[in-house]
């Protein structure tokens, strides 16, 4: 199942170095990187999770969360195992922290995933649950197969990636939700085992140099990244460096993994954060993981009308043209839009693939 990996080089001391992300893992024969899925095999690097997944599911696109990327459509979601960050608060730790390859029972080639998305009526395919950066070769091949069938692609990622693979990876993506986990180097180092600067570089690259539609998510953890000062600094940076049209989602933390002693995020914290973002000049600021129809809806920046009224992942009123202009005042909203049909709703539909023929398993 191992697949040749890109972005590595040999070192003078006999090791090889992975050049995919800023961890720069240096490996002897048989060793795996911090992500656990990129391994040295002989004198080369391989990806051990190609064609394998922890499961497939059809979700509403708003669950990624992407509120302004073909709203109301469905997305075929899947992930693999492993992660290149070490977040103590990981909400998908059973997948991202998995070191058991036997948990990857679902198997599907890129063309099979693209075909399934078409048959299921999904507008897009999302690489999610764990960070697609670490299975970039697989995600890129799936993206190529999807684009050949007219299916869009979405990366849900922490954005922790070097410049060269970043260009190749995001050239295959139509949208990305980037986790901006905090706005302090101390948080990134202590709570995730990584660094803030590469994530900010990824965000600036995506917004300034690509056509990828970008939304940002910050999971607010009480006492760690939810102070007024930090949120004000973060929102000001987004407004100044990325622009007011980049949507920002503040989502609620719940105790999990190695952070079970911290209380869940109060809804009032999300409301406060949203108000800070709006005061900073951001046009689209959302709340998530809580029941808050006001914080989940999309408002026209021209007239203030709720042009997409949401209750959790259910869309009620929808007042945008096929191109995404407000039907009340004509203001064009940022995002990607199409003719709006019956919204997919809050359903979650697990998908199973038939076993691949024996010839494909050799």
C-alpha positions, -999 to +999 in steps of 0.1 A: +000+000+000+030+023+003+032+051-023+062+071-034+063+104-016+074+138-029+094+166-011+124+150+006+161+150+002+191+130+014+214+143+041+252+139+043+249+118+074+229+091+056+194+102+068+167+116+046+148+147+054+111+152+048+105+186+032+067+186+034+062+206+066+082+227+090+089+198+112+117+187+088+117+151+101+151+134+096+148+097+093+168+065+094+157+033+076+122+023+087+116+054+108+083+074+105+079+111+107+060+129+134+029+125+113+034+087+114+023+082+079+054+094+060+081+068+063+116+060+051+117+028+031+150+019+016+166+051+003+133+070-003+102+084+014+068+067+011+033+076+021+017+046+040-019+057+037-024+061+000-058+047-011-069+041+025-093+061+047-107+061+082-142+064+066-163+084+041-194+105+048-217+129+030-220+161+050-234+196+045-207+219+032-214+242+062-200+215+085-164+219+072-172+248+081-176+267+047-205+290+048-198+309+015-187+281-008-218+268-026-241+271+004-266+243+010-247+217-011-234+184+000-197+173+003-182+139+003-158+139+033-129+116+042-097+115+060-069+090+067-048+088+099-021+107+116-013+145+119+018+167+118+006+188+147+004+176+184-027+195+196-036+187+232-072+196+225-077+177+193-114+170+187-107+142+162-078+126+182-090+090+175-082+096+139-054+122+138-035+106+167-040+071+154-009+049+151-028+018+141-029+014+104-056-013+109-080+016+116-079+024+079-104-001+067-120+019+039-101+016+006-108+036-026-087+048-055-090+085-066-112+077-095-136+057-073-140+087-049-147+111-078-173+087-092-189+083-059-192+121-054-210+124-088-233+095-080-241+109-046-248+144-060-220+160-040-208+194-053-174+188-037-150+164-020-134+174+013-101+162+027-108+165+064-110+147+098-072+147+099-049+172+080-047+164+043-012+180+042+003+147+054-014+127+027-009+153+000+000+129-028-033+110-023-053+142-019-038+157-050-046+126-071-081+125-058-085+162-066-073+156-102-099+128-106-126+151-091-119+180-114-121+157-144-157+149-133-166+185-125-164+180-087-148+207-066-122+200-038-119+213-003-090+211+022-097+214+059-062+220+073-040+236+099-019+251+070+014+238+084+033+232+052+064+244+034+063+268+005+071+244-024+046+216-015+021+244-006+021+256-042+016+221-056-011+211-030-033+242-032-031+243-070-055+213-068-078+229-042-109+250-048-115+259-012-098+257+021-108+261+057-077+269+076-075+264+114-059+295+129-056+279+163-046+310+182-027+342+176+003+336+198+035+317+193+034+306+229+000+288+223+012+272+191+044+259+207+030+247+241-004+234+229+002+222+194+040+215+192+043+238+162+047+274+153+024+303+143+044+319+115+041+291+089+003+292+093+001+329+087+024+325+057+000+299+043-030+322+048-014+351+031-003+329+002-038+315-003-056+348-002-030+369-021-016+345-046-043+319-054-079+316-065-087+292-036-117+303-016-106+306+020-124+306+053-108+305+088-117+287+119-105+294+155-115+270+182-118+291+214-105+274+245-113+292+278-083+309+293-059+299+266-067+318+234-099+337+241-088+370+256-100+403+242-065+414+234-056+383+215-088+382+195-085+419+187-050+414+174-060+384+154-090+401+138-070+432+130-043+411+113-069+393+092-085+426+082-052+442+073-033+413+057-061+392+043-090+416+038-124+421+053-141+395+030-124+364+045-150+346+066-140+338+102-156+311+123-153+311+161-162+276+173-168+261+208-143+238+224-154+207+244-131+188+268-113+161+249-080+142+244-054+157+268-074+187+277-103+172+297-098+195+327-107+227+307-144+236+307-164+239+275-166+272+258-195+293+270-218+306+242-212+341+255-175+338+246-184+331+210-208+360+209-181+383+223-155+371+198-179+376+169-186+412+181-148+418+182-144+405+147-172+427+134-158+458+151-125+451+135-142+455+101-146+418+091-178+414+071-185+377+077-180+364+113-197+332+124-201+311+156-201+274+155-206+242+176-234+260+195-271+268+187-269+304+175-289+312+144-277+349+145-241+338+146-246+311+119-263+333+094-248+352+065-256+389+063-254+413+034-226+438+040-246+464+020-280+464+037-275+441+067-302+416+056-298+380+066-294+366+031-287+331+043-306+322+074-291+292+092-302+271+121-273+247+128-267+233+093-303+239+081-308+268+057-342+286+059-344+319+040-321+324+011-319+358-006-290+356-031-290+355-068-273+327-087-241+347-087-243+356-050-257+391-051-282+403-024-317+402-038-326+432-016-299+457-025-278+441-052-246+440-032-223+412-043-212+389-015-178+373-014-177+336-020-186+309-046-223+305-055-246+288-080-283+284-086-297+275-052-319+244-051-331+223-022-305+225+006-289+193+017-297+201+054-281+187+085-279+151+074-248+130+078-247+099+055-219+073+059-206+059+027-191+025+021-170+015-009-170-019-024-137-038-020-113-031-048-106-060-073-077-082-063-055-068-092-057-034-076-045-047-043-012-060-055 
